[in-house]
Amino acid sequence: MLAAGATAYASSYQAVADFGSAARALFQRYRAFKGSDAAGSATSPAAESSIEVRNISVRHGRHVALEGVNGRFAAGSLTAVVGPNGAGKSTLLNVLSGLIRPNRGEVVCAARERRRMAYLQQQTEFDRDFPITLGELVGLGLWRSFGAFKAPSDRTADHVLEAVETVGLLDLIDRRIGELSVGQIRRAFFARLIVLDAEVMLLDEPFAAVDTRTVNTLLTLMTRWHEEGRTIITVMHEFDQVRAHFPSTLLLARSPIAWGDTSTVLTEDNLEKALSVV
C-alpha cells in the first residue's frame, strides 16, 4: 500500500512538472506576443445556478452550529453572509459545498451536481515549500482536465495566462509559491477560480489579512462575475464593504436573523438581535 501511494504521489508530482514544462514555454511565447488574444472569453454560466436550502441543521455533539436554515440564493445573486463569531457562517458554506452533510435538511443545487461550483475556503492550507510556481498552482485548478497521467494542453496554459493577468500577477507567474506574499497567494487562488469558470462561487472571508490594493482588485473581479450572471456567496466581516458591494445579505446567528436586501438586513435592531443569540 505504501508503494502504491508513493507511485501515485510520484505520478502526481510528474504531472505538475509536465505542466510546468508546457506552461513555461507558452508563458514565454505570451510575453513575446502580448498583444495577441491568448485565450477566448470564458463561456457564460448556465442560467440555473440557484441554491435552495431546506431546513438545514448541523450539530457537533451537543453544540448547535446551524438550526433550521431555510431560504434560497437566487441564480446570479451576490450575497454576503455575516454574523458574529460562532454564528455558523463557515459551516453553512461547508454544507452548501457538500463538504459537510447536515444532520437534518438538504441543499438543492443543480450546479453542484454538475460540478460547476467552486469553493475558496477561509484558510487554504497547502505546503508552500512544494516546488511549484504561481502559474502551476493556478493551473492545478484544472486538474480534472488532464489528471496525473496526461500533460496539460496548450488551451489549459492559455486559460492560466489569462487568469493570472486578470489578477495582476503576470510578472510573478514563474515565482515559486514560497516566495509569494499573503495577498499574492490570495490573488492566485482567485485566478484558480477564474480558470474553473464555475456557475456558483463560495468564498469564505476572501479579504482576510490582505492589503487594500488586493481587496479592491478582488472586489472588482467579484463584481464582474456578478455581472456575468454567476451566483456568489461570500462570508464577510466588514459591513461597509457589504453595504457598498453586496445587493443581498444573510445575517446568520445559527439561524437566519434576516435575509434579503442588504439595506433592510443590516439594521441596528437586527445586528443587536444576532449578538444576543450567539
C-alpha positions in Angstrom: 0.0 0.0 0.0 2.8 2.4 0.8 4.5 1.6 -2.5 1.2 2.3 -4.4 0.9 5.6 -2.5 4.4 6.5 -3.4 3.8 5.7 -7.1 0.6 7.8 -7.1 2.5 10.7 -5.5 5.3 10.4 -8.0 2.8 10.4 -10.9 1.1 13.5 -9.5 4.4 15.2 -9.0 5.4 14.4 -12.6 2.1 15.8 -13.8 2.9 19.1 -12.1 6.4 19.1 -13.7 4.8 18.3 -17.1 2.5 21.3 -16.6 5.5 23.4 -15.8 7.3 22.4 -18.9 4.3 23.0 -21.2 3.2 26.2 -19.4 6.5 27.9 -19.2 7.0 27.6 -23.0 3.6 29.2 -23.5 4.3 31.9 -20.9 7.4 32.9 -22.8 5.5 33.0 -26.1 2.8 35.0 -24.5 5.4 37.6 -23.3 6.8 37.8 -26.8 3.3 38.3 -28.4 1.5 40.1 -25.6 -0.7 42.0 -28.0 -2.4 38.8 -29.2 -5.5 37.3 -27.8 -4.1 34.4 -25.8 -7.4 32.9 -24.7 -11.0 33.4 -25.6 -13.6 34.8 -23.2 -14.9 32.4 -20.7 -18.2 30.8 -21.5 -21.2 32.3 -19.7 -22.5 30.2 -16.8 -25.8 28.4 -17.2 -28.8 30.5 -16.0 -29.9 27.9 -13.5 -27.4 28.3 -10.6 -29.7 28.9 -7.7 -29.3 27.2 -4.3 -32.2 26.1 -2.2 -31.6 25.4 1.5 -34.3 23.3 3.1 -34.4 23.2 6.9 -30.7 22.7 7.4 -29.4 21.8 10.9 -25.8 20.9 11.9 -24.7 19.7 15.3 -21.3 18.9 16.6 -22.0 16.7 19.6 -24.1 19.0 21.8 -23.0 22.1 20.0 -25.6 23.5 17.6 -23.8 25.1 14.6 -26.8 25.7 12.4 -30.5 25.3 13.2 -33.5 25.4 10.8 -31.9 27.3 7.9 -34.4 27.8 5.1 -34.1 30.0 2.1 -32.9 30.4 -1.4 -29.9 32.0 -3.1 -31.3 33.2 -6.4 -29.4 32.4 -9.6 -27.0 35.2 -10.4 -27.2 36.8 -6.9 -24.3 38.3 -5.0 -24.9 37.6 -1.3 -22.8 38.4 1.8 -23.1 36.1 4.8 -22.5 38.0 8.0 -22.9 37.4 11.7 -21.0 37.2 15.0 -18.2 34.7 15.7 -19.7 31.3 16.1 -22.8 32.1 14.0 -22.2 29.2 11.6 -21.1 31.1 8.6 -18.3 28.8 7.6 -20.4 25.8 8.5 -23.1 27.0 6.1 -20.6 27.2 3.2 -19.3 23.8 4.0 -22.8 22.5 3.8 -23.5 24.3 0.6 -20.3 22.9 -1.0 -21.1 19.3 0.2 -18.0 19.1 2.5 -20.4 18.6 5.5 -23.5 16.6 5.5 -26.2 18.3 7.6 -27.8 16.3 10.5 -31.2 17.4 9.0 -32.4 19.0 5.8 -31.0 19.2 2.3 -29.4 21.5 -0.2 -30.7 21.6 -3.8 -28.2 22.9 -6.3 -28.0 21.8 -9.9 -24.6 23.5 -10.3 -23.1 21.4 -7.5 -24.4 18.2 -9.0 -22.8 19.1 -12.3 -19.5 20.1 -10.6 -20.0 23.7 -11.6 -19.4 25.0 -8.1 -16.1 26.4 -6.7 -15.2 27.0 -3.1 -12.4 29.1 -1.7 -12.2 28.3 2.0 -11.1 30.7 4.7 -7.6 29.3 5.1 -6.4 27.3 2.2 -3.8 25.0 3.7 -1.0 23.8 1.4 2.7 23.2 1.5 4.3 26.5 0.4 7.6 24.6 0.2 6.3 22.4 -2.6 8.4 23.3 -5.7 5.8 24.7 -8.0 5.3 28.2 -9.4 2.4 30.6 -9.2 1.3 29.6 -12.7 1.4 25.9 -11.9 -0.6 26.5 -8.8 -3.3 28.2 -10.8 -3.2 25.5 -13.5 -3.8 22.8 -11.0 -7.3 24.2 -10.7 -7.9 22.4 -14.0 -6.5 19.1 -12.7 -9.6 17.2 -13.8 -8.9 18.2 -17.4 -5.5 16.4 -17.5 -5.0 14.3 -14.3 -1.9 12.6 -13.1 -1.0 10.8 -16.4 -1.7 13.4 -19.1 0.1 16.5 -20.0 -1.9 19.8 -19.8 -3.0 21.1 -23.2 -2.0 24.4 -24.7 -5.5 25.6 -24.1 -5.1 25.0 -20.4 -2.0 27.0 -20.3 -3.7 29.8 -22.2 -6.5 29.9 -19.7 -4.0 30.1 -16.9 -2.2 33.1 -18.6 -5.5 35.0 -18.9 -6.4 34.3 -15.3 -3.1 35.3 -13.9 -3.1 38.5 -15.9 -6.6 39.3 -14.7 -5.5 39.3 -11.0 -2.4 41.3 -11.8 0.3 38.7 -11.2 1.6 38.0 -14.7 5.1 39.3 -13.8 5.2 36.7 -11.0 3.9 33.8 -13.0 7.3 31.9 -12.7 7.8 32.8 -9.0 7.8 29.9 -6.5 4.8 29.9 -4.2 7.0 30.0 -1.1 8.2 33.5 -2.3 4.7 35.0 -2.5 3.1 37.3 0.0 -0.3 36.5 1.6 -2.1 38.9 -0.8 -0.4 37.4 -3.8 -1.4 33.9 -2.7 -5.0 35.1 -2.3 -4.9 36.6 -5.8 -3.5 33.3 -7.1 -6.4 31.4 -5.7 -8.8 33.8 -7.2 -7.1 33.1 -10.5 -7.8 29.4 -9.9 -11.5 30.3 -9.5 -11.3 32.1 -12.9 -10.0 29.0 -14.7 -12.6 26.8 -13.1 -15.3 29.0 -14.7 -17.9 27.9 -12.1 -21.5 28.9 -12.1 -21.6 29.1 -8.3 -18.7 30.5 -6.2 -18.5 30.2 -2.4 -15.9 32.5 -0.8 -15.1 32.3 2.9 -13.6 35.6 4.1 -11.6 36.2 0.9 -10.2 39.5 2.0 -8.8 38.4 5.4 -5.2 39.6 6.0 -4.7 41.1 2.6 -3.8 44.7 1.6 -6.2 47.3 0.4 -5.0 47.1 -3.2 -5.7 43.4 -3.3 -9.1 43.8 -1.7 -10.0 46.4 -4.4 -8.8 44.1 -7.2 -10.8 41.1 -5.9 -13.9 43.2 -5.3 -13.7 44.4 -8.9 -13.4 40.8 -10.0 -16.4 39.7 -7.9 -18.4 42.5 -9.4 -17.5 41.2 -12.9 -18.6 37.7 -12.0 -21.9 39.0 -10.7 -22.4 40.9 -14.0 -21.7 37.7 -15.9 -24.6 36.0 -14.0 -22.7 33.8 -11.6 -24.1 33.1 -8.1 -21.6 34.3 -5.5 -21.9 33.7 -1.7 -19.3 35.3 0.4 -18.7 35.3 4.2 -17.8 38.9 5.1 -17.0 40.9 8.3 -16.6 44.5 7.0 -20.1 45.9 6.9 -19.0 49.0 4.9 -17.8 46.7 2.1 -21.0 44.7 2.3 -23.2 47.8 2.0 -21.1 49.1 -0.9 -20.8 45.9 -3.0 -23.4 43.3 -2.0 -27.0 43.7 -3.0 -28.2 40.8 -0.8 -27.2 39.8 2.7 -27.9 36.9 5.0 -27.5 37.8 8.7 -26.8 34.5 10.5 -26.8 33.5 14.1 -27.0 29.8 13.8 -30.4 30.5 12.3 -31.2 33.3 9.9 -32.0 36.6 11.6 -32.7 38.4 8.4 -32.2 37.5 4.7 -32.8 39.8 1.8 -31.9 43.3 0.5 -28.7 44.5 2.3 -30.3 47.8 3.3 -33.1 46.1 5.2 -30.9 43.4 6.7 -28.1 45.4 8.2 -30.1 47.4 10.6 -29.2 48.1 14.2 -32.1 46.1 15.6 -31.1 43.0 13.5 -27.4 43.3 14.5 -28.3 43.5 18.2 -30.6 40.5 17.9 -27.8 38.5 16.2 -25.4 39.3 19.0 -27.9 38.3 21.7 -28.5 34.9 20.2 -24.9 33.6 19.8 
